[in-house]
């Protein structure tokens, strides 16, 4: 008799969160008026999920990355129109932004011999690129980088013996920065 593998409670929650975001993204794209409440609340919940997990475990769950991308795509399509060209542009933006971080990840690995960025950060970048586009993504990366430098500066000032080698969860900084860029209307599609 074949036994099914045990699935953790967290895996069920991750799959449920991703499914809910996919449904919300589809609803927003099909009925744009629903996005006025669903998009900000849904995006804030997903960003909170990403921040919590990345700050705790240095992991961005696949379900969170899928949820962000699905809700971002629905939001973009609601704003730009439910057309194939709008969908392709949004997905191309995600591919470009994720591709840039993937390239940085690979170059760092080749030069240093170990990962500096996780693949979850690459997937998060793709979802953020769908939400805010390449220009907004550049602003979000700048904001996240400045926040990371501020954290390192505070650690150096307050921790005796701090050598600057501590890890910082990029996703926990980049996700709120992308949400802020979107909320301020600095990205591809204003709120």
Beta strands, then each sheet from edge to edge (+ up, - down):
end
